[in-house]
Amino acid sequence: MMTLKYPVPCVCGSDSPDNTVFNLPPQGEPGISVVTQANLQRLSEHIRQRMNGPVTVTYHPHRVGLRSCMAVTVESRFRRAVNILITVSGQGSWPAEEEYEHPRWYITVTDAADMVYLVLWLGDILG
């Protein structure tokens, strides 16, 4: 079994610098903004509303055109599923509230570091 350890980001600041999801300074403690914390909380709540009981999370890294992506499928034992596509695009965006009504959600992140931390965060809240 492989275990990946990483520091849990602290909430520091009200805005995300350079529109990143996570603030990851070299050899420093990672951080998230209040705005990012609210977006992560909203994402978590919408996942929990759709899922009953234990879930299985499947990650599929791939490319769409020249962009790196991570397709995340969260599935309950009753076959309810949420599909999240996380795309590295150079800027960050979250689903609008009305988009959470659909079973597929799109999140864009600035770079691969944001994608890795977001995938780790999803694994923690769903594990």
MODELLER restraints for C-alpha pairs under 7 A, 6 or more apart:
rsr = mdl.restraints
at = mdl.atoms
rsr.add(forms.Gaussian(group=physical.xy_distance, feature=features.Distance(at['CA:7:A'], at['CA:30:A']), mean=6.93, stdev=0.5))
rsr.add(forms.Gaussian(group=physical.xy_distance, feature=features.Distance(at['CA:9:A'], at['CA:29:A']), mean=6.94, stdev=0.5))
rsr.add(forms.Gaussian(group=physical.xy_distance, feature=features.Distance(at['CA:9:A'], at['CA:30:A']), mean=4.67, stdev=0.5))
rsr.add(forms.Gaussian(group=physical.xy_distance, feature=features.Distance(at['CA:9:A'], at['CA:31:A']), mean=4.36, stdev=0.5))
rsr.add(forms.Gaussian(group=physical.xy_distance, feature=features.Distance(at['CA:9:A'], at['CA:32:A']), mean=6.13, stdev=0.5))
rsr.add(forms.Gaussian(group=physical.xy_distance, feature=features.Distance(at['CA:10:A'], at['CA:30:A']), mean=6.55, stdev=0.5))
rsr.add(forms.Gaussian(group=physical.xy_distance, feature=features.Distance(at['CA:10:A'], at['CA:31:A']), mean=4.62, stdev=0.5))
rsr.add(forms.Gaussian(group=physical.xy_distance, feature=features.Distance(at['CA:10:A'], at['CA:32:A']), mean=6.13, stdev=0.5))
rsr.add(forms.Gaussian(group=physical.xy_distance, feature=features.Distance(at['CA:11:A'], at['CA:31:A']), mean=5.61, stdev=0.5))
rsr.add(forms.Gaussian(group=physical.xy_distance, feature=features.Distance(at['CA:11:A'], at['CA:32:A']), mean=4.96, stdev=0.5))
rsr.add(forms.Gaussian(group=physical.xy_distance, feature=features.Distance(at['CA:11:A'], at['CA:33:A']), mean=5.60, stdev=0.5))
rsr.add(forms.Gaussian(group=physical.xy_distance, feature=features.Distance(at['CA:11:A'], at['CA:34:A']), mean=6.31, stdev=0.5))
rsr.add(forms.Gaussian(group=physical.xy_distance, feature=features.Distance(at['CA:12:A'], at['CA:31:A']), mean=5.93, stdev=0.5))
rsr.add(forms.Gaussian(group=physical.xy_distance, feature=features.Distance(at['CA:12:A'], at['CA:32:A']), mean=5.98, stdev=0.5))
rsr.add(forms.Gaussian(group=physical.xy_distance, feature=features.Distance(at['CA:12:A'], at['CA:33:A']), mean=5.50, stdev=0.5))
rsr.add(forms.Gaussian(group=physical.xy_distance, feature=features.Distance(at['CA:13:A'], at['CA:33:A']), mean=5.05, stdev=0.5))
rsr.add(forms.Gaussian(group=physical.xy_distance, feature=features.Distance(at['CA:13:A'], at['CA:34:A']), mean=6.38, stdev=0.5))
rsr.add(forms.Gaussian(group=physical.xy_distance, feature=features.Distance(at['CA:14:A'], at['CA:33:A']), mean=5.08, stdev=0.5))
rsr.add(forms.Gaussian(group=physical.xy_distance, feature=features.Distance(at['CA:14:A'], at['CA:34:A']), mean=4.88, stdev=0.5))
rsr.add(forms.Gaussian(group=physical.xy_distance, feature=features.Distance(at['CA:14:A'], at['CA:35:A']), mean=6.32, stdev=0.5))
rsr.add(forms.Gaussian(group=physical.xy_distance, feature=features.Distance(at['CA:15:A'], at['CA:33:A']), mean=5.44, stdev=0.5))
rsr.add(forms.Gaussian(group=physical.xy_distance, feature=features.Distance(at['CA:15:A'], at['CA:34:A']), mean=6.85, stdev=0.5))
rsr.add(forms.Gaussian(group=physical.xy_distance, feature=features.Distance(at['CA:15:A'], at['CA:35:A']), mean=6.38, stdev=0.5))
rsr.add(forms.Gaussian(group=physical.xy_distance, feature=features.Distance(at['CA:16:A'], at['CA:33:A']), mean=5.43, stdev=0.5))
rsr.add(forms.Gaussian(group=physical.xy_distance, feature=features.Distance(at['CA:19:A'], at['CA:91:A']), mean=5.96, stdev=0.5))
rsr.add(forms.Gaussian(group=physical.xy_distance, feature=features.Distance(at['CA:19:A'], at['CA:92:A']), mean=5.75, stdev=0.5))
rsr.add(forms.Gaussian(group=physical.xy_distance, feature=features.Distance(at['CA:20:A'], at['CA:91:A']), mean=6.84, stdev=0.5))
rsr.add(forms.Gaussian(group=physical.xy_distance, feature=features.Distance(at['CA:20:A'], at['CA:92:A']), mean=6.01, stdev=0.5))
rsr.add(forms.Gaussian(group=physical.xy_distance, feature=features.Distance(at['CA:20:A'], at['CA:109:A']), mean=6.73, stdev=0.5))
rsr.add(forms.Gaussian(group=physical.xy_distance, feature=features.Distance(at['CA:20:A'], at['CA:110:A']), mean=5.50, stdev=0.5))
rsr.add(forms.Gaussian(group=physical.xy_distance, feature=features.Distance(at['CA:21:A'], at['CA:32:A']), mean=6.75, stdev=0.5))
rsr.add(forms.Gaussian(group=physical.xy_distance, feature=features.Distance(at['CA:21:A'], at['CA:36:A']), mean=6.19, stdev=0.5))
rsr.add(forms.Gaussian(group=physical.xy_distance, feature=features.Distance(at['CA:21:A'], at['CA:92:A']), mean=6.53, stdev=0.5))
rsr.add(forms.Gaussian(group=physical.xy_distance, feature=features.Distance(at['CA:21:A'], at['CA:109:A']), mean=6.57, stdev=0.5))
rsr.add(forms.Gaussian(group=physical.xy_distance, feature=features.Distance(at['CA:21:A'], at['CA:114:A']), mean=5.93, stdev=0.5))
rsr.add(forms.Gaussian(group=physical.xy_distance, feature=features.Distance(at['CA:22:A'], at['CA:30:A']), mean=6.86, stdev=0.5))
rsr.add(forms.Gaussian(group=physical.xy_distance, feature=features.Distance(at['CA:22:A'], at['CA:31:A']), mean=5.83, stdev=0.5))
rsr.add(forms.Gaussian(group=physical.xy_distance, feature=features.Distance(at['CA:22:A'], at['CA:32:A']), mean=5.03, stdev=0.5))
rsr.add(forms.Gaussian(group=physical.xy_distance, feature=features.Distance(at['CA:22:A'], at['CA:114:A']), mean=5.87, stdev=0.5))
rsr.add(forms.Gaussian(group=physical.xy_distance, feature=features.Distance(at['CA:23:A'], at['CA:30:A']), mean=5.55, stdev=0.5))
rsr.add(forms.Gaussian(group=physical.xy_distance, feature=features.Distance(at['CA:23:A'], at['CA:31:A']), mean=4.88, stdev=0.5))
rsr.add(forms.Gaussian(group=physical.xy_distance, feature=features.Distance(at['CA:23:A'], at['CA:32:A']), mean=5.86, stdev=0.5))
rsr.add(forms.Gaussian(group=physical.xy_distance, feature=features.Distance(at['CA:24:A'], at['CA:30:A']), mean=4.70, stdev=0.5))
rsr.add(forms.Gaussian(group=physical.xy_distance, feature=features.Distance(at['CA:24:A'], at['CA:31:A']), mean=6.62, stdev=0.5))
rsr.add(forms.Gaussian(group=physical.xy_distance, feature=features.Distance(at['CA:46:A'], at['CA:100:A']), mean=6.91, stdev=0.5))
rsr.add(forms.Gaussian(group=physical.xy_distance, feature=features.Distance(at['CA:51:A'], at['CA:76:A']), mean=5.72, stdev=0.5))
rsr.add(forms.Gaussian(group=physical.xy_distance, feature=features.Distance(at['CA:51:A'], at['CA:80:A']), mean=6.68, stdev=0.5))
rsr.add(forms.Gaussian(group=physical.xy_distance, feature=features.Distance(at['CA:52:A'], at['CA:76:A']), mean=6.34, stdev=0.5))
rsr.add(forms.Gaussian(group=physical.xy_distance, feature=features.Distance(at['CA:53:A'], at['CA:76:A']), mean=6.86, stdev=0.5))
rsr.add(forms.Gaussian(group=physical.xy_distance, feature=features.Distance(at['CA:54:A'], at['CA:76:A']), mean=6.20, stdev=0.5))
rsr.add(forms.Gaussian(group=physical.xy_distance, feature=features.Distance(at['CA:54:A'], at['CA:77:A']), mean=6.93, stdev=0.5))
rsr.add(forms.Gaussian(group=physical.xy_distance, feature=features.Distance(at['CA:55:A'], at['CA:74:A']), mean=6.43, stdev=0.5))
rsr.add(forms.Gaussian(group=physical.xy_distance, feature=features.Distance(at['CA:55:A'], at['CA:75:A']), mean=5.38, stdev=0.5))
rsr.add(forms.Gaussian(group=physical.xy_distance, feature=features.Distance(at['CA:55:A'], at['CA:76:A']), mean=4.44, stdev=0.5))
rsr.add(forms.Gaussian(group=physical.xy_distance, feature=features.Distance(at['CA:55:A'], at['CA:77:A']), mean=6.54, stdev=0.5))
rsr.add(forms.Gaussian(group=physical.xy_distance, feature=features.Distance(at['CA:56:A'], at['CA:74:A']), mean=5.79, stdev=0.5))
rsr.add(forms.Gaussian(group=physical.xy_distance, feature=features.Distance(at['CA:56:A'], at['CA:75:A']), mean=5.25, stdev=0.5))
rsr.add(forms.Gaussian(group=physical.xy_distance, feature=features.Distance(at['CA:56:A'], at['CA:76:A']), mean=6.37, stdev=0.5))
rsr.add(forms.Gaussian(group=physical.xy_distance, feature=features.Distance(at['CA:57:A'], at['CA:72:A']), mean=6.87, stdev=0.5))
rsr.add(forms.Gaussian(group=physical.xy_distance, feature=features.Distance(at['CA:57:A'], at['CA:73:A']), mean=5.63, stdev=0.5))
rsr.add(forms.Gaussian(group=physical.xy_distance, feature=features.Distance(at['CA:57:A'], at['CA:74:A']), mean=4.61, stdev=0.5))
rsr.add(forms.Gaussian(group=physical.xy_distance, feature=features.Distance(at['CA:57:A'], at['CA:75:A']), mean=6.48, stdev=0.5))
rsr.add(forms.Gaussian(group=physical.xy_distance, feature=features.Distance(at['CA:58:A'], at['CA:72:A']), mean=5.71, stdev=0.5))
rsr.add(forms.Gaussian(group=physical.xy_distance, feature=features.Distance(at['CA:58:A'], at['CA:73:A']), mean=5.14, stdev=0.5))
rsr.add(forms.Gaussian(group=physical.xy_distance, feature=features.Distance(at['CA:58:A'], at['CA:74:A']), mean=6.64, stdev=0.5))
rsr.add(forms.Gaussian(group=physical.xy_distance, feature=features.Distance(at['CA:59:A'], at['CA:70:A']), mean=6.54, stdev=0.5))
rsr.add(forms.Gaussian(group=physical.xy_distance, feature=features.Distance(at['CA:59:A'], at['CA:71:A']), mean=5.75, stdev=0.5))
rsr.add(forms.Gaussian(group=physical.xy_distance, feature=features.Distance(at['CA:59:A'], at['CA:72:A']), mean=4.72, stdev=0.5))
rsr.add(forms.Gaussian(group=physical.xy_distance, feature=features.Distance(at['CA:59:A'], at['CA:73:A']), mean=6.60, stdev=0.5))
rsr.add(forms.Gaussian(group=physical.xy_distance, feature=features.Distance(at['CA:60:A'], at['CA:70:A']), mean=5.61, stdev=0.5))
rsr.add(forms.Gaussian(group=physical.xy_distance, feature=features.Distance(at['CA:60:A'], at['CA:71:A']), mean=4.99, stdev=0.5))
rsr.add(forms.Gaussian(group=physical.xy_distance, feature=features.Distance(at['CA:60:A'], at['CA:72:A']), mean=6.47, stdev=0.5))
rsr.add(forms.Gaussian(group=physical.xy_distance, feature=features.Distance(at['CA:61:A'], at['CA:69:A']), mean=5.80, stdev=0.5))
rsr.add(forms.Gaussian(group=physical.xy_distance, feature=features.Distance(at['CA:61:A'], at['CA:70:A']), mean=4.38, stdev=0.5))
rsr.add(forms.Gaussian(group=physical.xy_distance, feature=features.Distance(at['CA:61:A'], at['CA:71:A']), mean=6.22, stdev=0.5))
rsr.add(forms.Gaussian(group=physical.xy_distance, feature=features.Distance(at['CA:62:A'], at['CA:68:A']), mean=6.10, stdev=0.5))
rsr.add(forms.Gaussian(group=physical.xy_distance, feature=features.Distance(at['CA:62:A'], at['CA:69:A']), mean=5.30, stdev=0.5))
rsr.add(forms.Gaussian(group=physical.xy_distance, feature=features.Distance(at['CA:62:A'], at['CA:70:A']), mean=6.15, stdev=0.5))
rsr.add(forms.Gaussian(group=physical.xy_distance, feature=features.Distance(at['CA:63:A'], at['CA:69:A']), mean=5.41, stdev=0.5))
rsr.add(forms.Gaussian(group=physical.xy_distance, feature=features.Distance(at['CA:67:A'], at['CA:87:A']), mean=6.77, stdev=0.5))
rsr.add(forms.Gaussian(group=physical.xy_distance, feature=features.Distance(at['CA:67:A'], at['CA:88:A']), mean=6.06, stdev=0.5))
rsr.add(forms.Gaussian(group=physical.xy_distance, feature=features.Distance(at['CA:67:A'], at['CA:89:A']), mean=6.70, stdev=0.5))
rsr.add(forms.Gaussian(group=physical.xy_distance, feature=features.Distance(at['CA:68:A'], at['CA:87:A']), mean=6.03, stdev=0.5))
rsr.add(forms.Gaussian(group=physical.xy_distance, feature=features.Distance(at['CA:68:A'], at['CA:88:A']), mean=5.58, stdev=0.5))
rsr.add(forms.Gaussian(group=physical.xy_distance, feature=features.Distance(at['CA:69:A'], at['CA:85:A']), mean=6.79, stdev=0.5))
rsr.add(forms.Gaussian(group=physical.xy_distance, feature=features.Distance(at['CA:69:A'], at['CA:86:A']), mean=5.50, stdev=0.5))
rsr.add(forms.Gaussian(group=physical.xy_distance, feature=features.Distance(at['CA:69:A'], at['CA:87:A']), mean=4.34, stdev=0.5))
rsr.add(forms.Gaussian(group=physical.xy_distance, feature=features.Distance(at['CA:69:A'], at['CA:88:A']), mean=6.20, stdev=0.5))
rsr.add(forms.Gaussian(group=physical.xy_distance, feature=features.Distance(at['CA:70:A'], at['CA:85:A']), mean=5.87, stdev=0.5))
rsr.add(forms.Gaussian(group=physical.xy_distance, feature=features.Distance(at['CA:70:A'], at['CA:86:A']), mean=5.13, stdev=0.5))
rsr.add(forms.Gaussian(group=physical.xy_distance, feature=features.Distance(at['CA:70:A'], at['CA:87:A']), mean=6.54, stdev=0.5))
rsr.add(forms.Gaussian(group=physical.xy_distance, feature=features.Distance(at['CA:71:A'], at['CA:84:A']), mean=5.90, stdev=0.5))
rsr.add(forms.Gaussian(group=physical.xy_distance, feature=features.Distance(at['CA:71:A'], at['CA:85:A']), mean=4.63, stdev=0.5))
rsr.add(forms.Gaussian(group=physical.xy_distance, feature=features.Distance(at['CA:71:A'], at['CA:86:A']), mean=6.38, stdev=0.5))
rsr.add(forms.Gaussian(group=physical.xy_distance, feature=features.Distance(at['CA:72:A'], at['CA:83:A']), mean=5.71, stdev=0.5))
rsr.add(forms.Gaussian(group=physical.xy_distance, feature=features.Distance(at['CA:72:A'], at['CA:84:A']), mean=5.02, stdev=0.5))
rsr.add(forms.Gaussian(group=physical.xy_distance, feature=features.Distance(at['CA:72:A'], at['CA:85:A']), mean=6.24, stdev=0.5))
rsr.add(forms.Gaussian(group=physical.xy_distance, feature=features.Distance(at['CA:73:A'], at['CA:81:A']), mean=6.76, stdev=0.5))
rsr.add(forms.Gaussian(group=physical.xy_distance, feature=features.Distance(at['CA:73:A'], at['CA:82:A']), mean=5.84, stdev=0.5))
rsr.add(forms.Gaussian(group=physical.xy_distance, feature=features.Distance(at['CA:73:A'], at['CA:83:A']), mean=4.61, stdev=0.5))
rsr.add(forms.Gaussian(group=physical.xy_distance, feature=features.Distance(at['CA:73:A'], at['CA:84:A']), mean=6.43, stdev=0.5))
rsr.add(forms.Gaussian(group=physical.xy_distance, feature=features.Distance(at['CA:74:A'], at['CA:81:A']), mean=5.45, stdev=0.5))
rsr.add(forms.Gaussian(group=physical.xy_distance, feature=features.Distance(at['CA:74:A'], at['CA:82:A']), mean=5.20, stdev=0.5))
rsr.add(forms.Gaussian(group=physical.xy_distance, feature=features.Distance(at['CA:74:A'], at['CA:83:A']), mean=6.43, stdev=0.5))
rsr.add(forms.Gaussian(group=physical.xy_distance, feature=features.Distance(at['CA:75:A'], at['CA:81:A']), mean=4.26, stdev=0.5))
rsr.add(forms.Gaussian(group=physical.xy_distance, feature=features.Distance(at['CA:75:A'], at['CA:82:A']), mean=6.55, stdev=0.5))
rsr.add(forms.Gaussian(group=physical.xy_distance, feature=features.Distance(at['CA:81:A'], at['CA:103:A']), mean=6.99, stdev=0.5))
rsr.add(forms.Gaussian(group=physical.xy_distance, feature=features.Distance(at['CA:82:A'], at['CA:103:A']), mean=5.05, stdev=0.5))
rsr.add(forms.Gaussian(group=physical.xy_distance, feature=features.Distance(at['CA:82:A'], at['CA:104:A']), mean=6.04, stdev=0.5))
rsr.add(forms.Gaussian(group=physical.xy_distance, feature=features.Distance(at['CA:83:A'], at['CA:103:A']), mean=6.17, stdev=0.5))
rsr.add(forms.Gaussian(group=physical.xy_distance, feature=features.Distance(at['CA:83:A'], at['CA:104:A']), mean=4.67, stdev=0.5))
rsr.add(forms.Gaussian(group=physical.xy_distance, feature=features.Distance(at['CA:83:A'], at['CA:105:A']), mean=6.25, stdev=0.5))
rsr.add(forms.Gaussian(group=physical.xy_distance, feature=features.Distance(at['CA:84:A'], at['CA:104:A']), mean=5.73, stdev=0.5))
rsr.add(forms.Gaussian(group=physical.xy_distance, feature=features.Distance(at['CA:84:A'], at['CA:105:A']), mean=4.75, stdev=0.5))
rsr.add(forms.Gaussian(group=physical.xy_distance, feature=features.Distance(at['CA:84:A'], at['CA:106:A']), mean=5.80, stdev=0.5))
rsr.add(forms.Gaussian(group=physical.xy_distance, feature=features.Distance(at['CA:85:A'], at['CA:105:A']), mean=6.33, stdev=0.5))
rsr.add(forms.Gaussian(group=physical.xy_distance, feature=features.Distance(at['CA:85:A'], at['CA:106:A']), mean=4.97, stdev=0.5))
rsr.add(forms.Gaussian(group=physical.xy_distance, feature=features.Distance(at['CA:85:A'], at['CA:107:A']), mean=6.18, stdev=0.5))
rsr.add(forms.Gaussian(group=physical.xy_distance, feature=features.Distance(at['CA:86:A'], at['CA:106:A']), mean=6.18, stdev=0.5))
rsr.add(forms.Gaussian(group=physical.xy_distance, feature=features.Distance(at['CA:86:A'], at['CA:107:A']), mean=4.82, stdev=0.5))
rsr.add(forms.Gaussian(group=physical.xy_distance, feature=features.Distance(at['CA:86:A'], at['CA:108:A']), mean=5.56, stdev=0.5))
rsr.add(forms.Gaussian(group=physical.xy_distance, feature=features.Distance(at['CA:86:A'], at['CA:115:A']), mean=6.99, stdev=0.5))
rsr.add(forms.Gaussian(group=physical.xy_distance, feature=features.Distance(at['CA:87:A'], at['CA:107:A']), mean=6.38, stdev=0.5))
rsr.add(forms.Gaussian(group=physical.xy_distance, feature=features.Distance(at['CA:87:A'], at['CA:108:A']), mean=4.72, stdev=0.5))
rsr.add(forms.Gaussian(group=physical.xy_distance, feature=features.Distance(at['CA:87:A'], at['CA:109:A']), mean=6.09, stdev=0.5))
rsr.add(forms.Gaussian(group=physical.xy_distance, feature=features.Distance(at['CA:88:A'], at['CA:108:A']), mean=5.83, stdev=0.5))
rsr.add(forms.Gaussian(group=physical.xy_distance, feature=features.Distance(at['CA:88:A'], at['CA:109:A']), mean=4.98, stdev=0.5))
rsr.add(forms.Gaussian(group=physical.xy_distance, feature=features.Distance(at['CA:88:A'], at['CA:110:A']), mean=5.69, stdev=0.5))
rsr.add(forms.Gaussian(group=physical.xy_distance, feature=features.Distance(at['CA:88:A'], at['CA:111:A']), mean=5.32, stdev=0.5))
rsr.add(forms.Gaussian(group=physical.xy_distance, feature=features.Distance(at['CA:88:A'], at['CA:112:A']), mean=6.47, stdev=0.5))
rsr.add(forms.Gaussian(group=physical.xy_distance, feature=features.Distance(at['CA:89:A'], at['CA:108:A']), mean=6.00, stdev=0.5))
rsr.add(forms.Gaussian(group=physical.xy_distance, feature=features.Distance(at['CA:89:A'], at['CA:109:A']), mean=5.98, stdev=0.5))
rsr.add(forms.Gaussian(group=physical.xy_distance, feature=features.Distance(at['CA:89:A'], at['CA:110:A']), mean=5.69, stdev=0.5))
rsr.add(forms.Gaussian(group=physical.xy_distance, feature=features.Distance(at['CA:90:A'], at['CA:109:A']), mean=6.46, stdev=0.5))
rsr.add(forms.Gaussian(group=physical.xy_distance, feature=features.Distance(at['CA:90:A'], at['CA:110:A']), mean=3.96, stdev=0.5))
rsr.add(forms.Gaussian(group=physical.xy_distance, feature=features.Distance(at['CA:90:A'], at['CA:111:A']), mean=6.06, stdev=0.5))
rsr.add(forms.Gaussian(group=physical.xy_distance, feature=features.Distance(at['CA:91:A'], at['CA:108:A']), mean=6.54, stdev=0.5))
rsr.add(forms.Gaussian(group=physical.xy_distance, feature=features.Distance(at['CA:91:A'], at['CA:109:A']), mean=5.51, stdev=0.5))
rsr.add(forms.Gaussian(group=physical.xy_distance, feature=features.Distance(at['CA:91:A'], at['CA:110:A']), mean=4.36, stdev=0.5))
rsr.add(forms.Gaussian(group=physical.xy_distance, feature=features.Distance(at['CA:92:A'], at['CA:108:A']), mean=4.90, stdev=0.5))
rsr.add(forms.Gaussian(group=physical.xy_distance, feature=features.Distance(at['CA:92:A'], at['CA:109:A']), mean=4.28, stdev=0.5))
rsr.add(forms.Gaussian(group=physical.xy_distance, feature=features.Distance(at['CA:92:A'], at['CA:110:A']), mean=5.50, stdev=0.5))
rsr.add(forms.Gaussian(group=physical.xy_distance, feature=features.Distance(at['CA:93:A'], at['CA:107:A']), mean=5.69, stdev=0.5))
rsr.add(forms.Gaussian(group=physical.xy_distance, feature=features.Distance(at['CA:93:A'], at['CA:108:A']), mean=5.09, stdev=0.5))
rsr.add(forms.Gaussian(group=physical.xy_distance, feature=features.Distance(at['CA:93:A'], at['CA:109:A']), mean=6.75, stdev=0.5))
rsr.add(forms.Gaussian(group=physical.xy_distance, feature=features.Distance(at['CA:94:A'], at['CA:106:A']), mean=6.96, stdev=0.5))
rsr.add(forms.Gaussian(group=physical.xy_distance, feature=features.Distance(at['CA:94:A'], at['CA:107:A']), mean=5.02, stdev=0.5))
rsr.add(forms.Gaussian(group=physical.xy_distance, feature=features.Distance(at['CA:94:A'], at['CA:108:A']), mean=6.87, stdev=0.5))
rsr.add(forms.Gaussian(group=physical.xy_distance, feature=features.Distance(at['CA:95:A'], at['CA:105:A']), mean=6.34, stdev=0.5))
rsr.add(forms.Gaussian(group=physical.xy_distance, feature=features.Distance(at['CA:95:A'], at['CA:106:A']), mean=6.12, stdev=0.5))
rsr.add(forms.Gaussian(group=physical.xy_distance, feature=features.Distance(at['CA:95:A'], at['CA:107:A']), mean=6.45, stdev=0.5))
rsr.add(forms.Gaussian(group=physical.xy_distance, feature=features.Distance(at['CA:99:A'], at['CA:105:A']), mean=6.85, stdev=0.5))
rsr.add(forms.Gaussian(group=physical.xy_distance, feature=features.Distance(at['CA:109:A'], at['CA:115:A']), mean=6.39, stdev=0.5))
